[in-house]
């Protein structure tokens, strides 16, 4: 039997210091003692390292868009607001162009002097429609073989067959109505015919040489007796620039009547 004496407590390894014995009826379970985490403690060797989160700097606010720049157009002889609006692609047509330049044009949109400068805003131009991109896809049909899936068919408008209008009053009115329909100008066959017969008796070369317009040097001409400044201001793109051309004369006159009276159908006397 060993001699009695002071017993030195055996040193425990770092691991054994963190263990506790739990009685289980004769057996002992060794459980790790979990100590509370200490801030700033060194990381345990072999444990995965988690990088601290870095707060992203707030994004800089987007720069405000600069207002659309405007450009100018110098009127030349033969110009009209309608012609300029069509050439420049102005949204709202000649009326929009006139409203933006009334201070330089004056009270009569039919009369614009060569040399004056019109302001045309870039944001008033009509944007060209974006072209849709066709999408392709393929469907597998088995090993080593595949078939292209049918892409959705794009409906293509069939070209409109050219209409041959008779070279007479009936044909001129019908052709004018077709053009008016493309430009949203109101009017009916009966309304046009009634005013043509009153103004010129159907003569496309008719000229009024006795009224106040003639005295002012701008005689009324053509089927619907239109003076040249009005014809130029209300000329409809796609028609002749000849004031005596029957279709151009009718279409410009109906455009003018729509602006002043709502429609040529509302005109029942000299206008």
C-alpha angles and dihedrals in degrees: 000000000000119000118263116253144125113311117217113221106245114243114254122220117243087258097050090050089065095051131090130195118234119194115234102174101291098339127085127220118204111215126183116244109230111215120202114264114263118216112244094019115154114257117260113255112257095016117126112261118230115205115224115255116259118216111229116233113252113264116254113252114260115259114255115252115254115243115264111270119239127226131203133230124202113219116236131194112288094026124132131183089247093052093046093047090052093046093049096040094237116186109235092026124235093338092063091046091049094050090052093049105031092119092063099031097048131214096312113068089188091069119061119163122225111251099035116122120232122203115230117187116215092224090061093064116102113253117233111246114253116247114241115235117231114235122218127203137174131211119212113232099183143302112336095358134085137167127211113245113239109256116228107275114247111221111233118201111238112239111263111245113242111257117224107218121197115254094240139082093282092051093045092053093047093049091048091051090053091053092044089053090056091053098040095247111153124226143113135230092248093048092052095044093049092053094042092054092049095046103039110356086240096302110138091196095054116135127187109218101169112053129087092272091056090048088054091053097255106097121192113253143187136013095325097029100244123176116230098248090053091046091053093046095049100031110139116227113247094039128095121278088223109109091209093054103114097219095043091046094050094044095048092046091050090049089053093045091050090054096047104031106016094250142004084250089070093057113095101156141023110322 
